[in-house]
Amino acid sequence: MCQRAHGAAFVTWVGVPLEHFSLTQGETSVRWYASSDDSRRGFCDLCGSSLFFRSERWPGELHVVRANIPGEIDRAPDGNAYSESRVSWARTDEIEDPSTT
């Protein structure tokens, strides 16, 4: 679903505990779409940019599209999710898949 939603081989998310997240502007422009029974995607209704992801798979977390966070952040990617559905031409073996450990 991420591949289709983003038009890319994969997307990098930054998981944030819901209690540590606040949207300081543009809140009225966020629309939520139920992309599956247990997941919702937030996007900007002005420009269509993908912004957020919430799922019962990660309760209490909001995932923010990394490309939408300007500048550096205090963490690096540390795992792959849904790697069983990855495209064959994109290498993701540089990051260990937590589902296999």
Backbone hydrogen bonds, N-H to C=O, Kabsch-Sander energy under -0.5 kcal/mol:
donor,donor_aa,acceptor,acceptor_aa,energy
5,A,1,M,-2.8
6,H,2,C,-2.2
7,G,3,Q,-1.4
8,A,3,Q,-1.2
13,W,11,V,-0.6
14,V,64,V,-2.4
15,G,13,W,-0.5
16,V,62,L,-2.6
18,L,60,G,-3.0
20,H,17,P,-2.3
21,F,18,L,-1.5
24,T,22,S,-0.6
29,S,26,G,-1.9
30,V,27,E,-1.2
31,R,43,F,-2.9
33,Y,41,R,-2.6
35,S,33,Y,-1.2
35,S,39,S,-0.7
36,S,39,S,-1.4
39,S,36,S,-0.6
40,R,54,R,-2.8
41,R,33,Y,-2.7
42,G,52,F,-2.0
43,F,31,R,-2.6
44,C,49,S,-2.3
45,D,29,S,-3.7
48,G,44,C,-2.1
51,L,42,G,-2.8
52,F,42,G,-1.9
53,F,63,H,-1.8
54,R,40,R,-2.6
56,E,38,D,-2.0
58,W,55,S,-1.2
61,E,58,W,-1.5
62,L,16,V,-2.8
63,H,53,F,-2.8
64,V,14,V,-2.4
64,V,62,L,-0.5
65,V,51,L,-2.4
66,R,12,T,-2.8
68,N,65,V,-1.7
69,I,66,R,-2.0
85,S,82,Y,-1.8
86,R,83,S,-1.5
90,A,87,V,-1.0
91,R,89,W,-0.5
95,I,92,T,-1.3
100,T,97,D,-1.9
101,T,98,P,-1.0
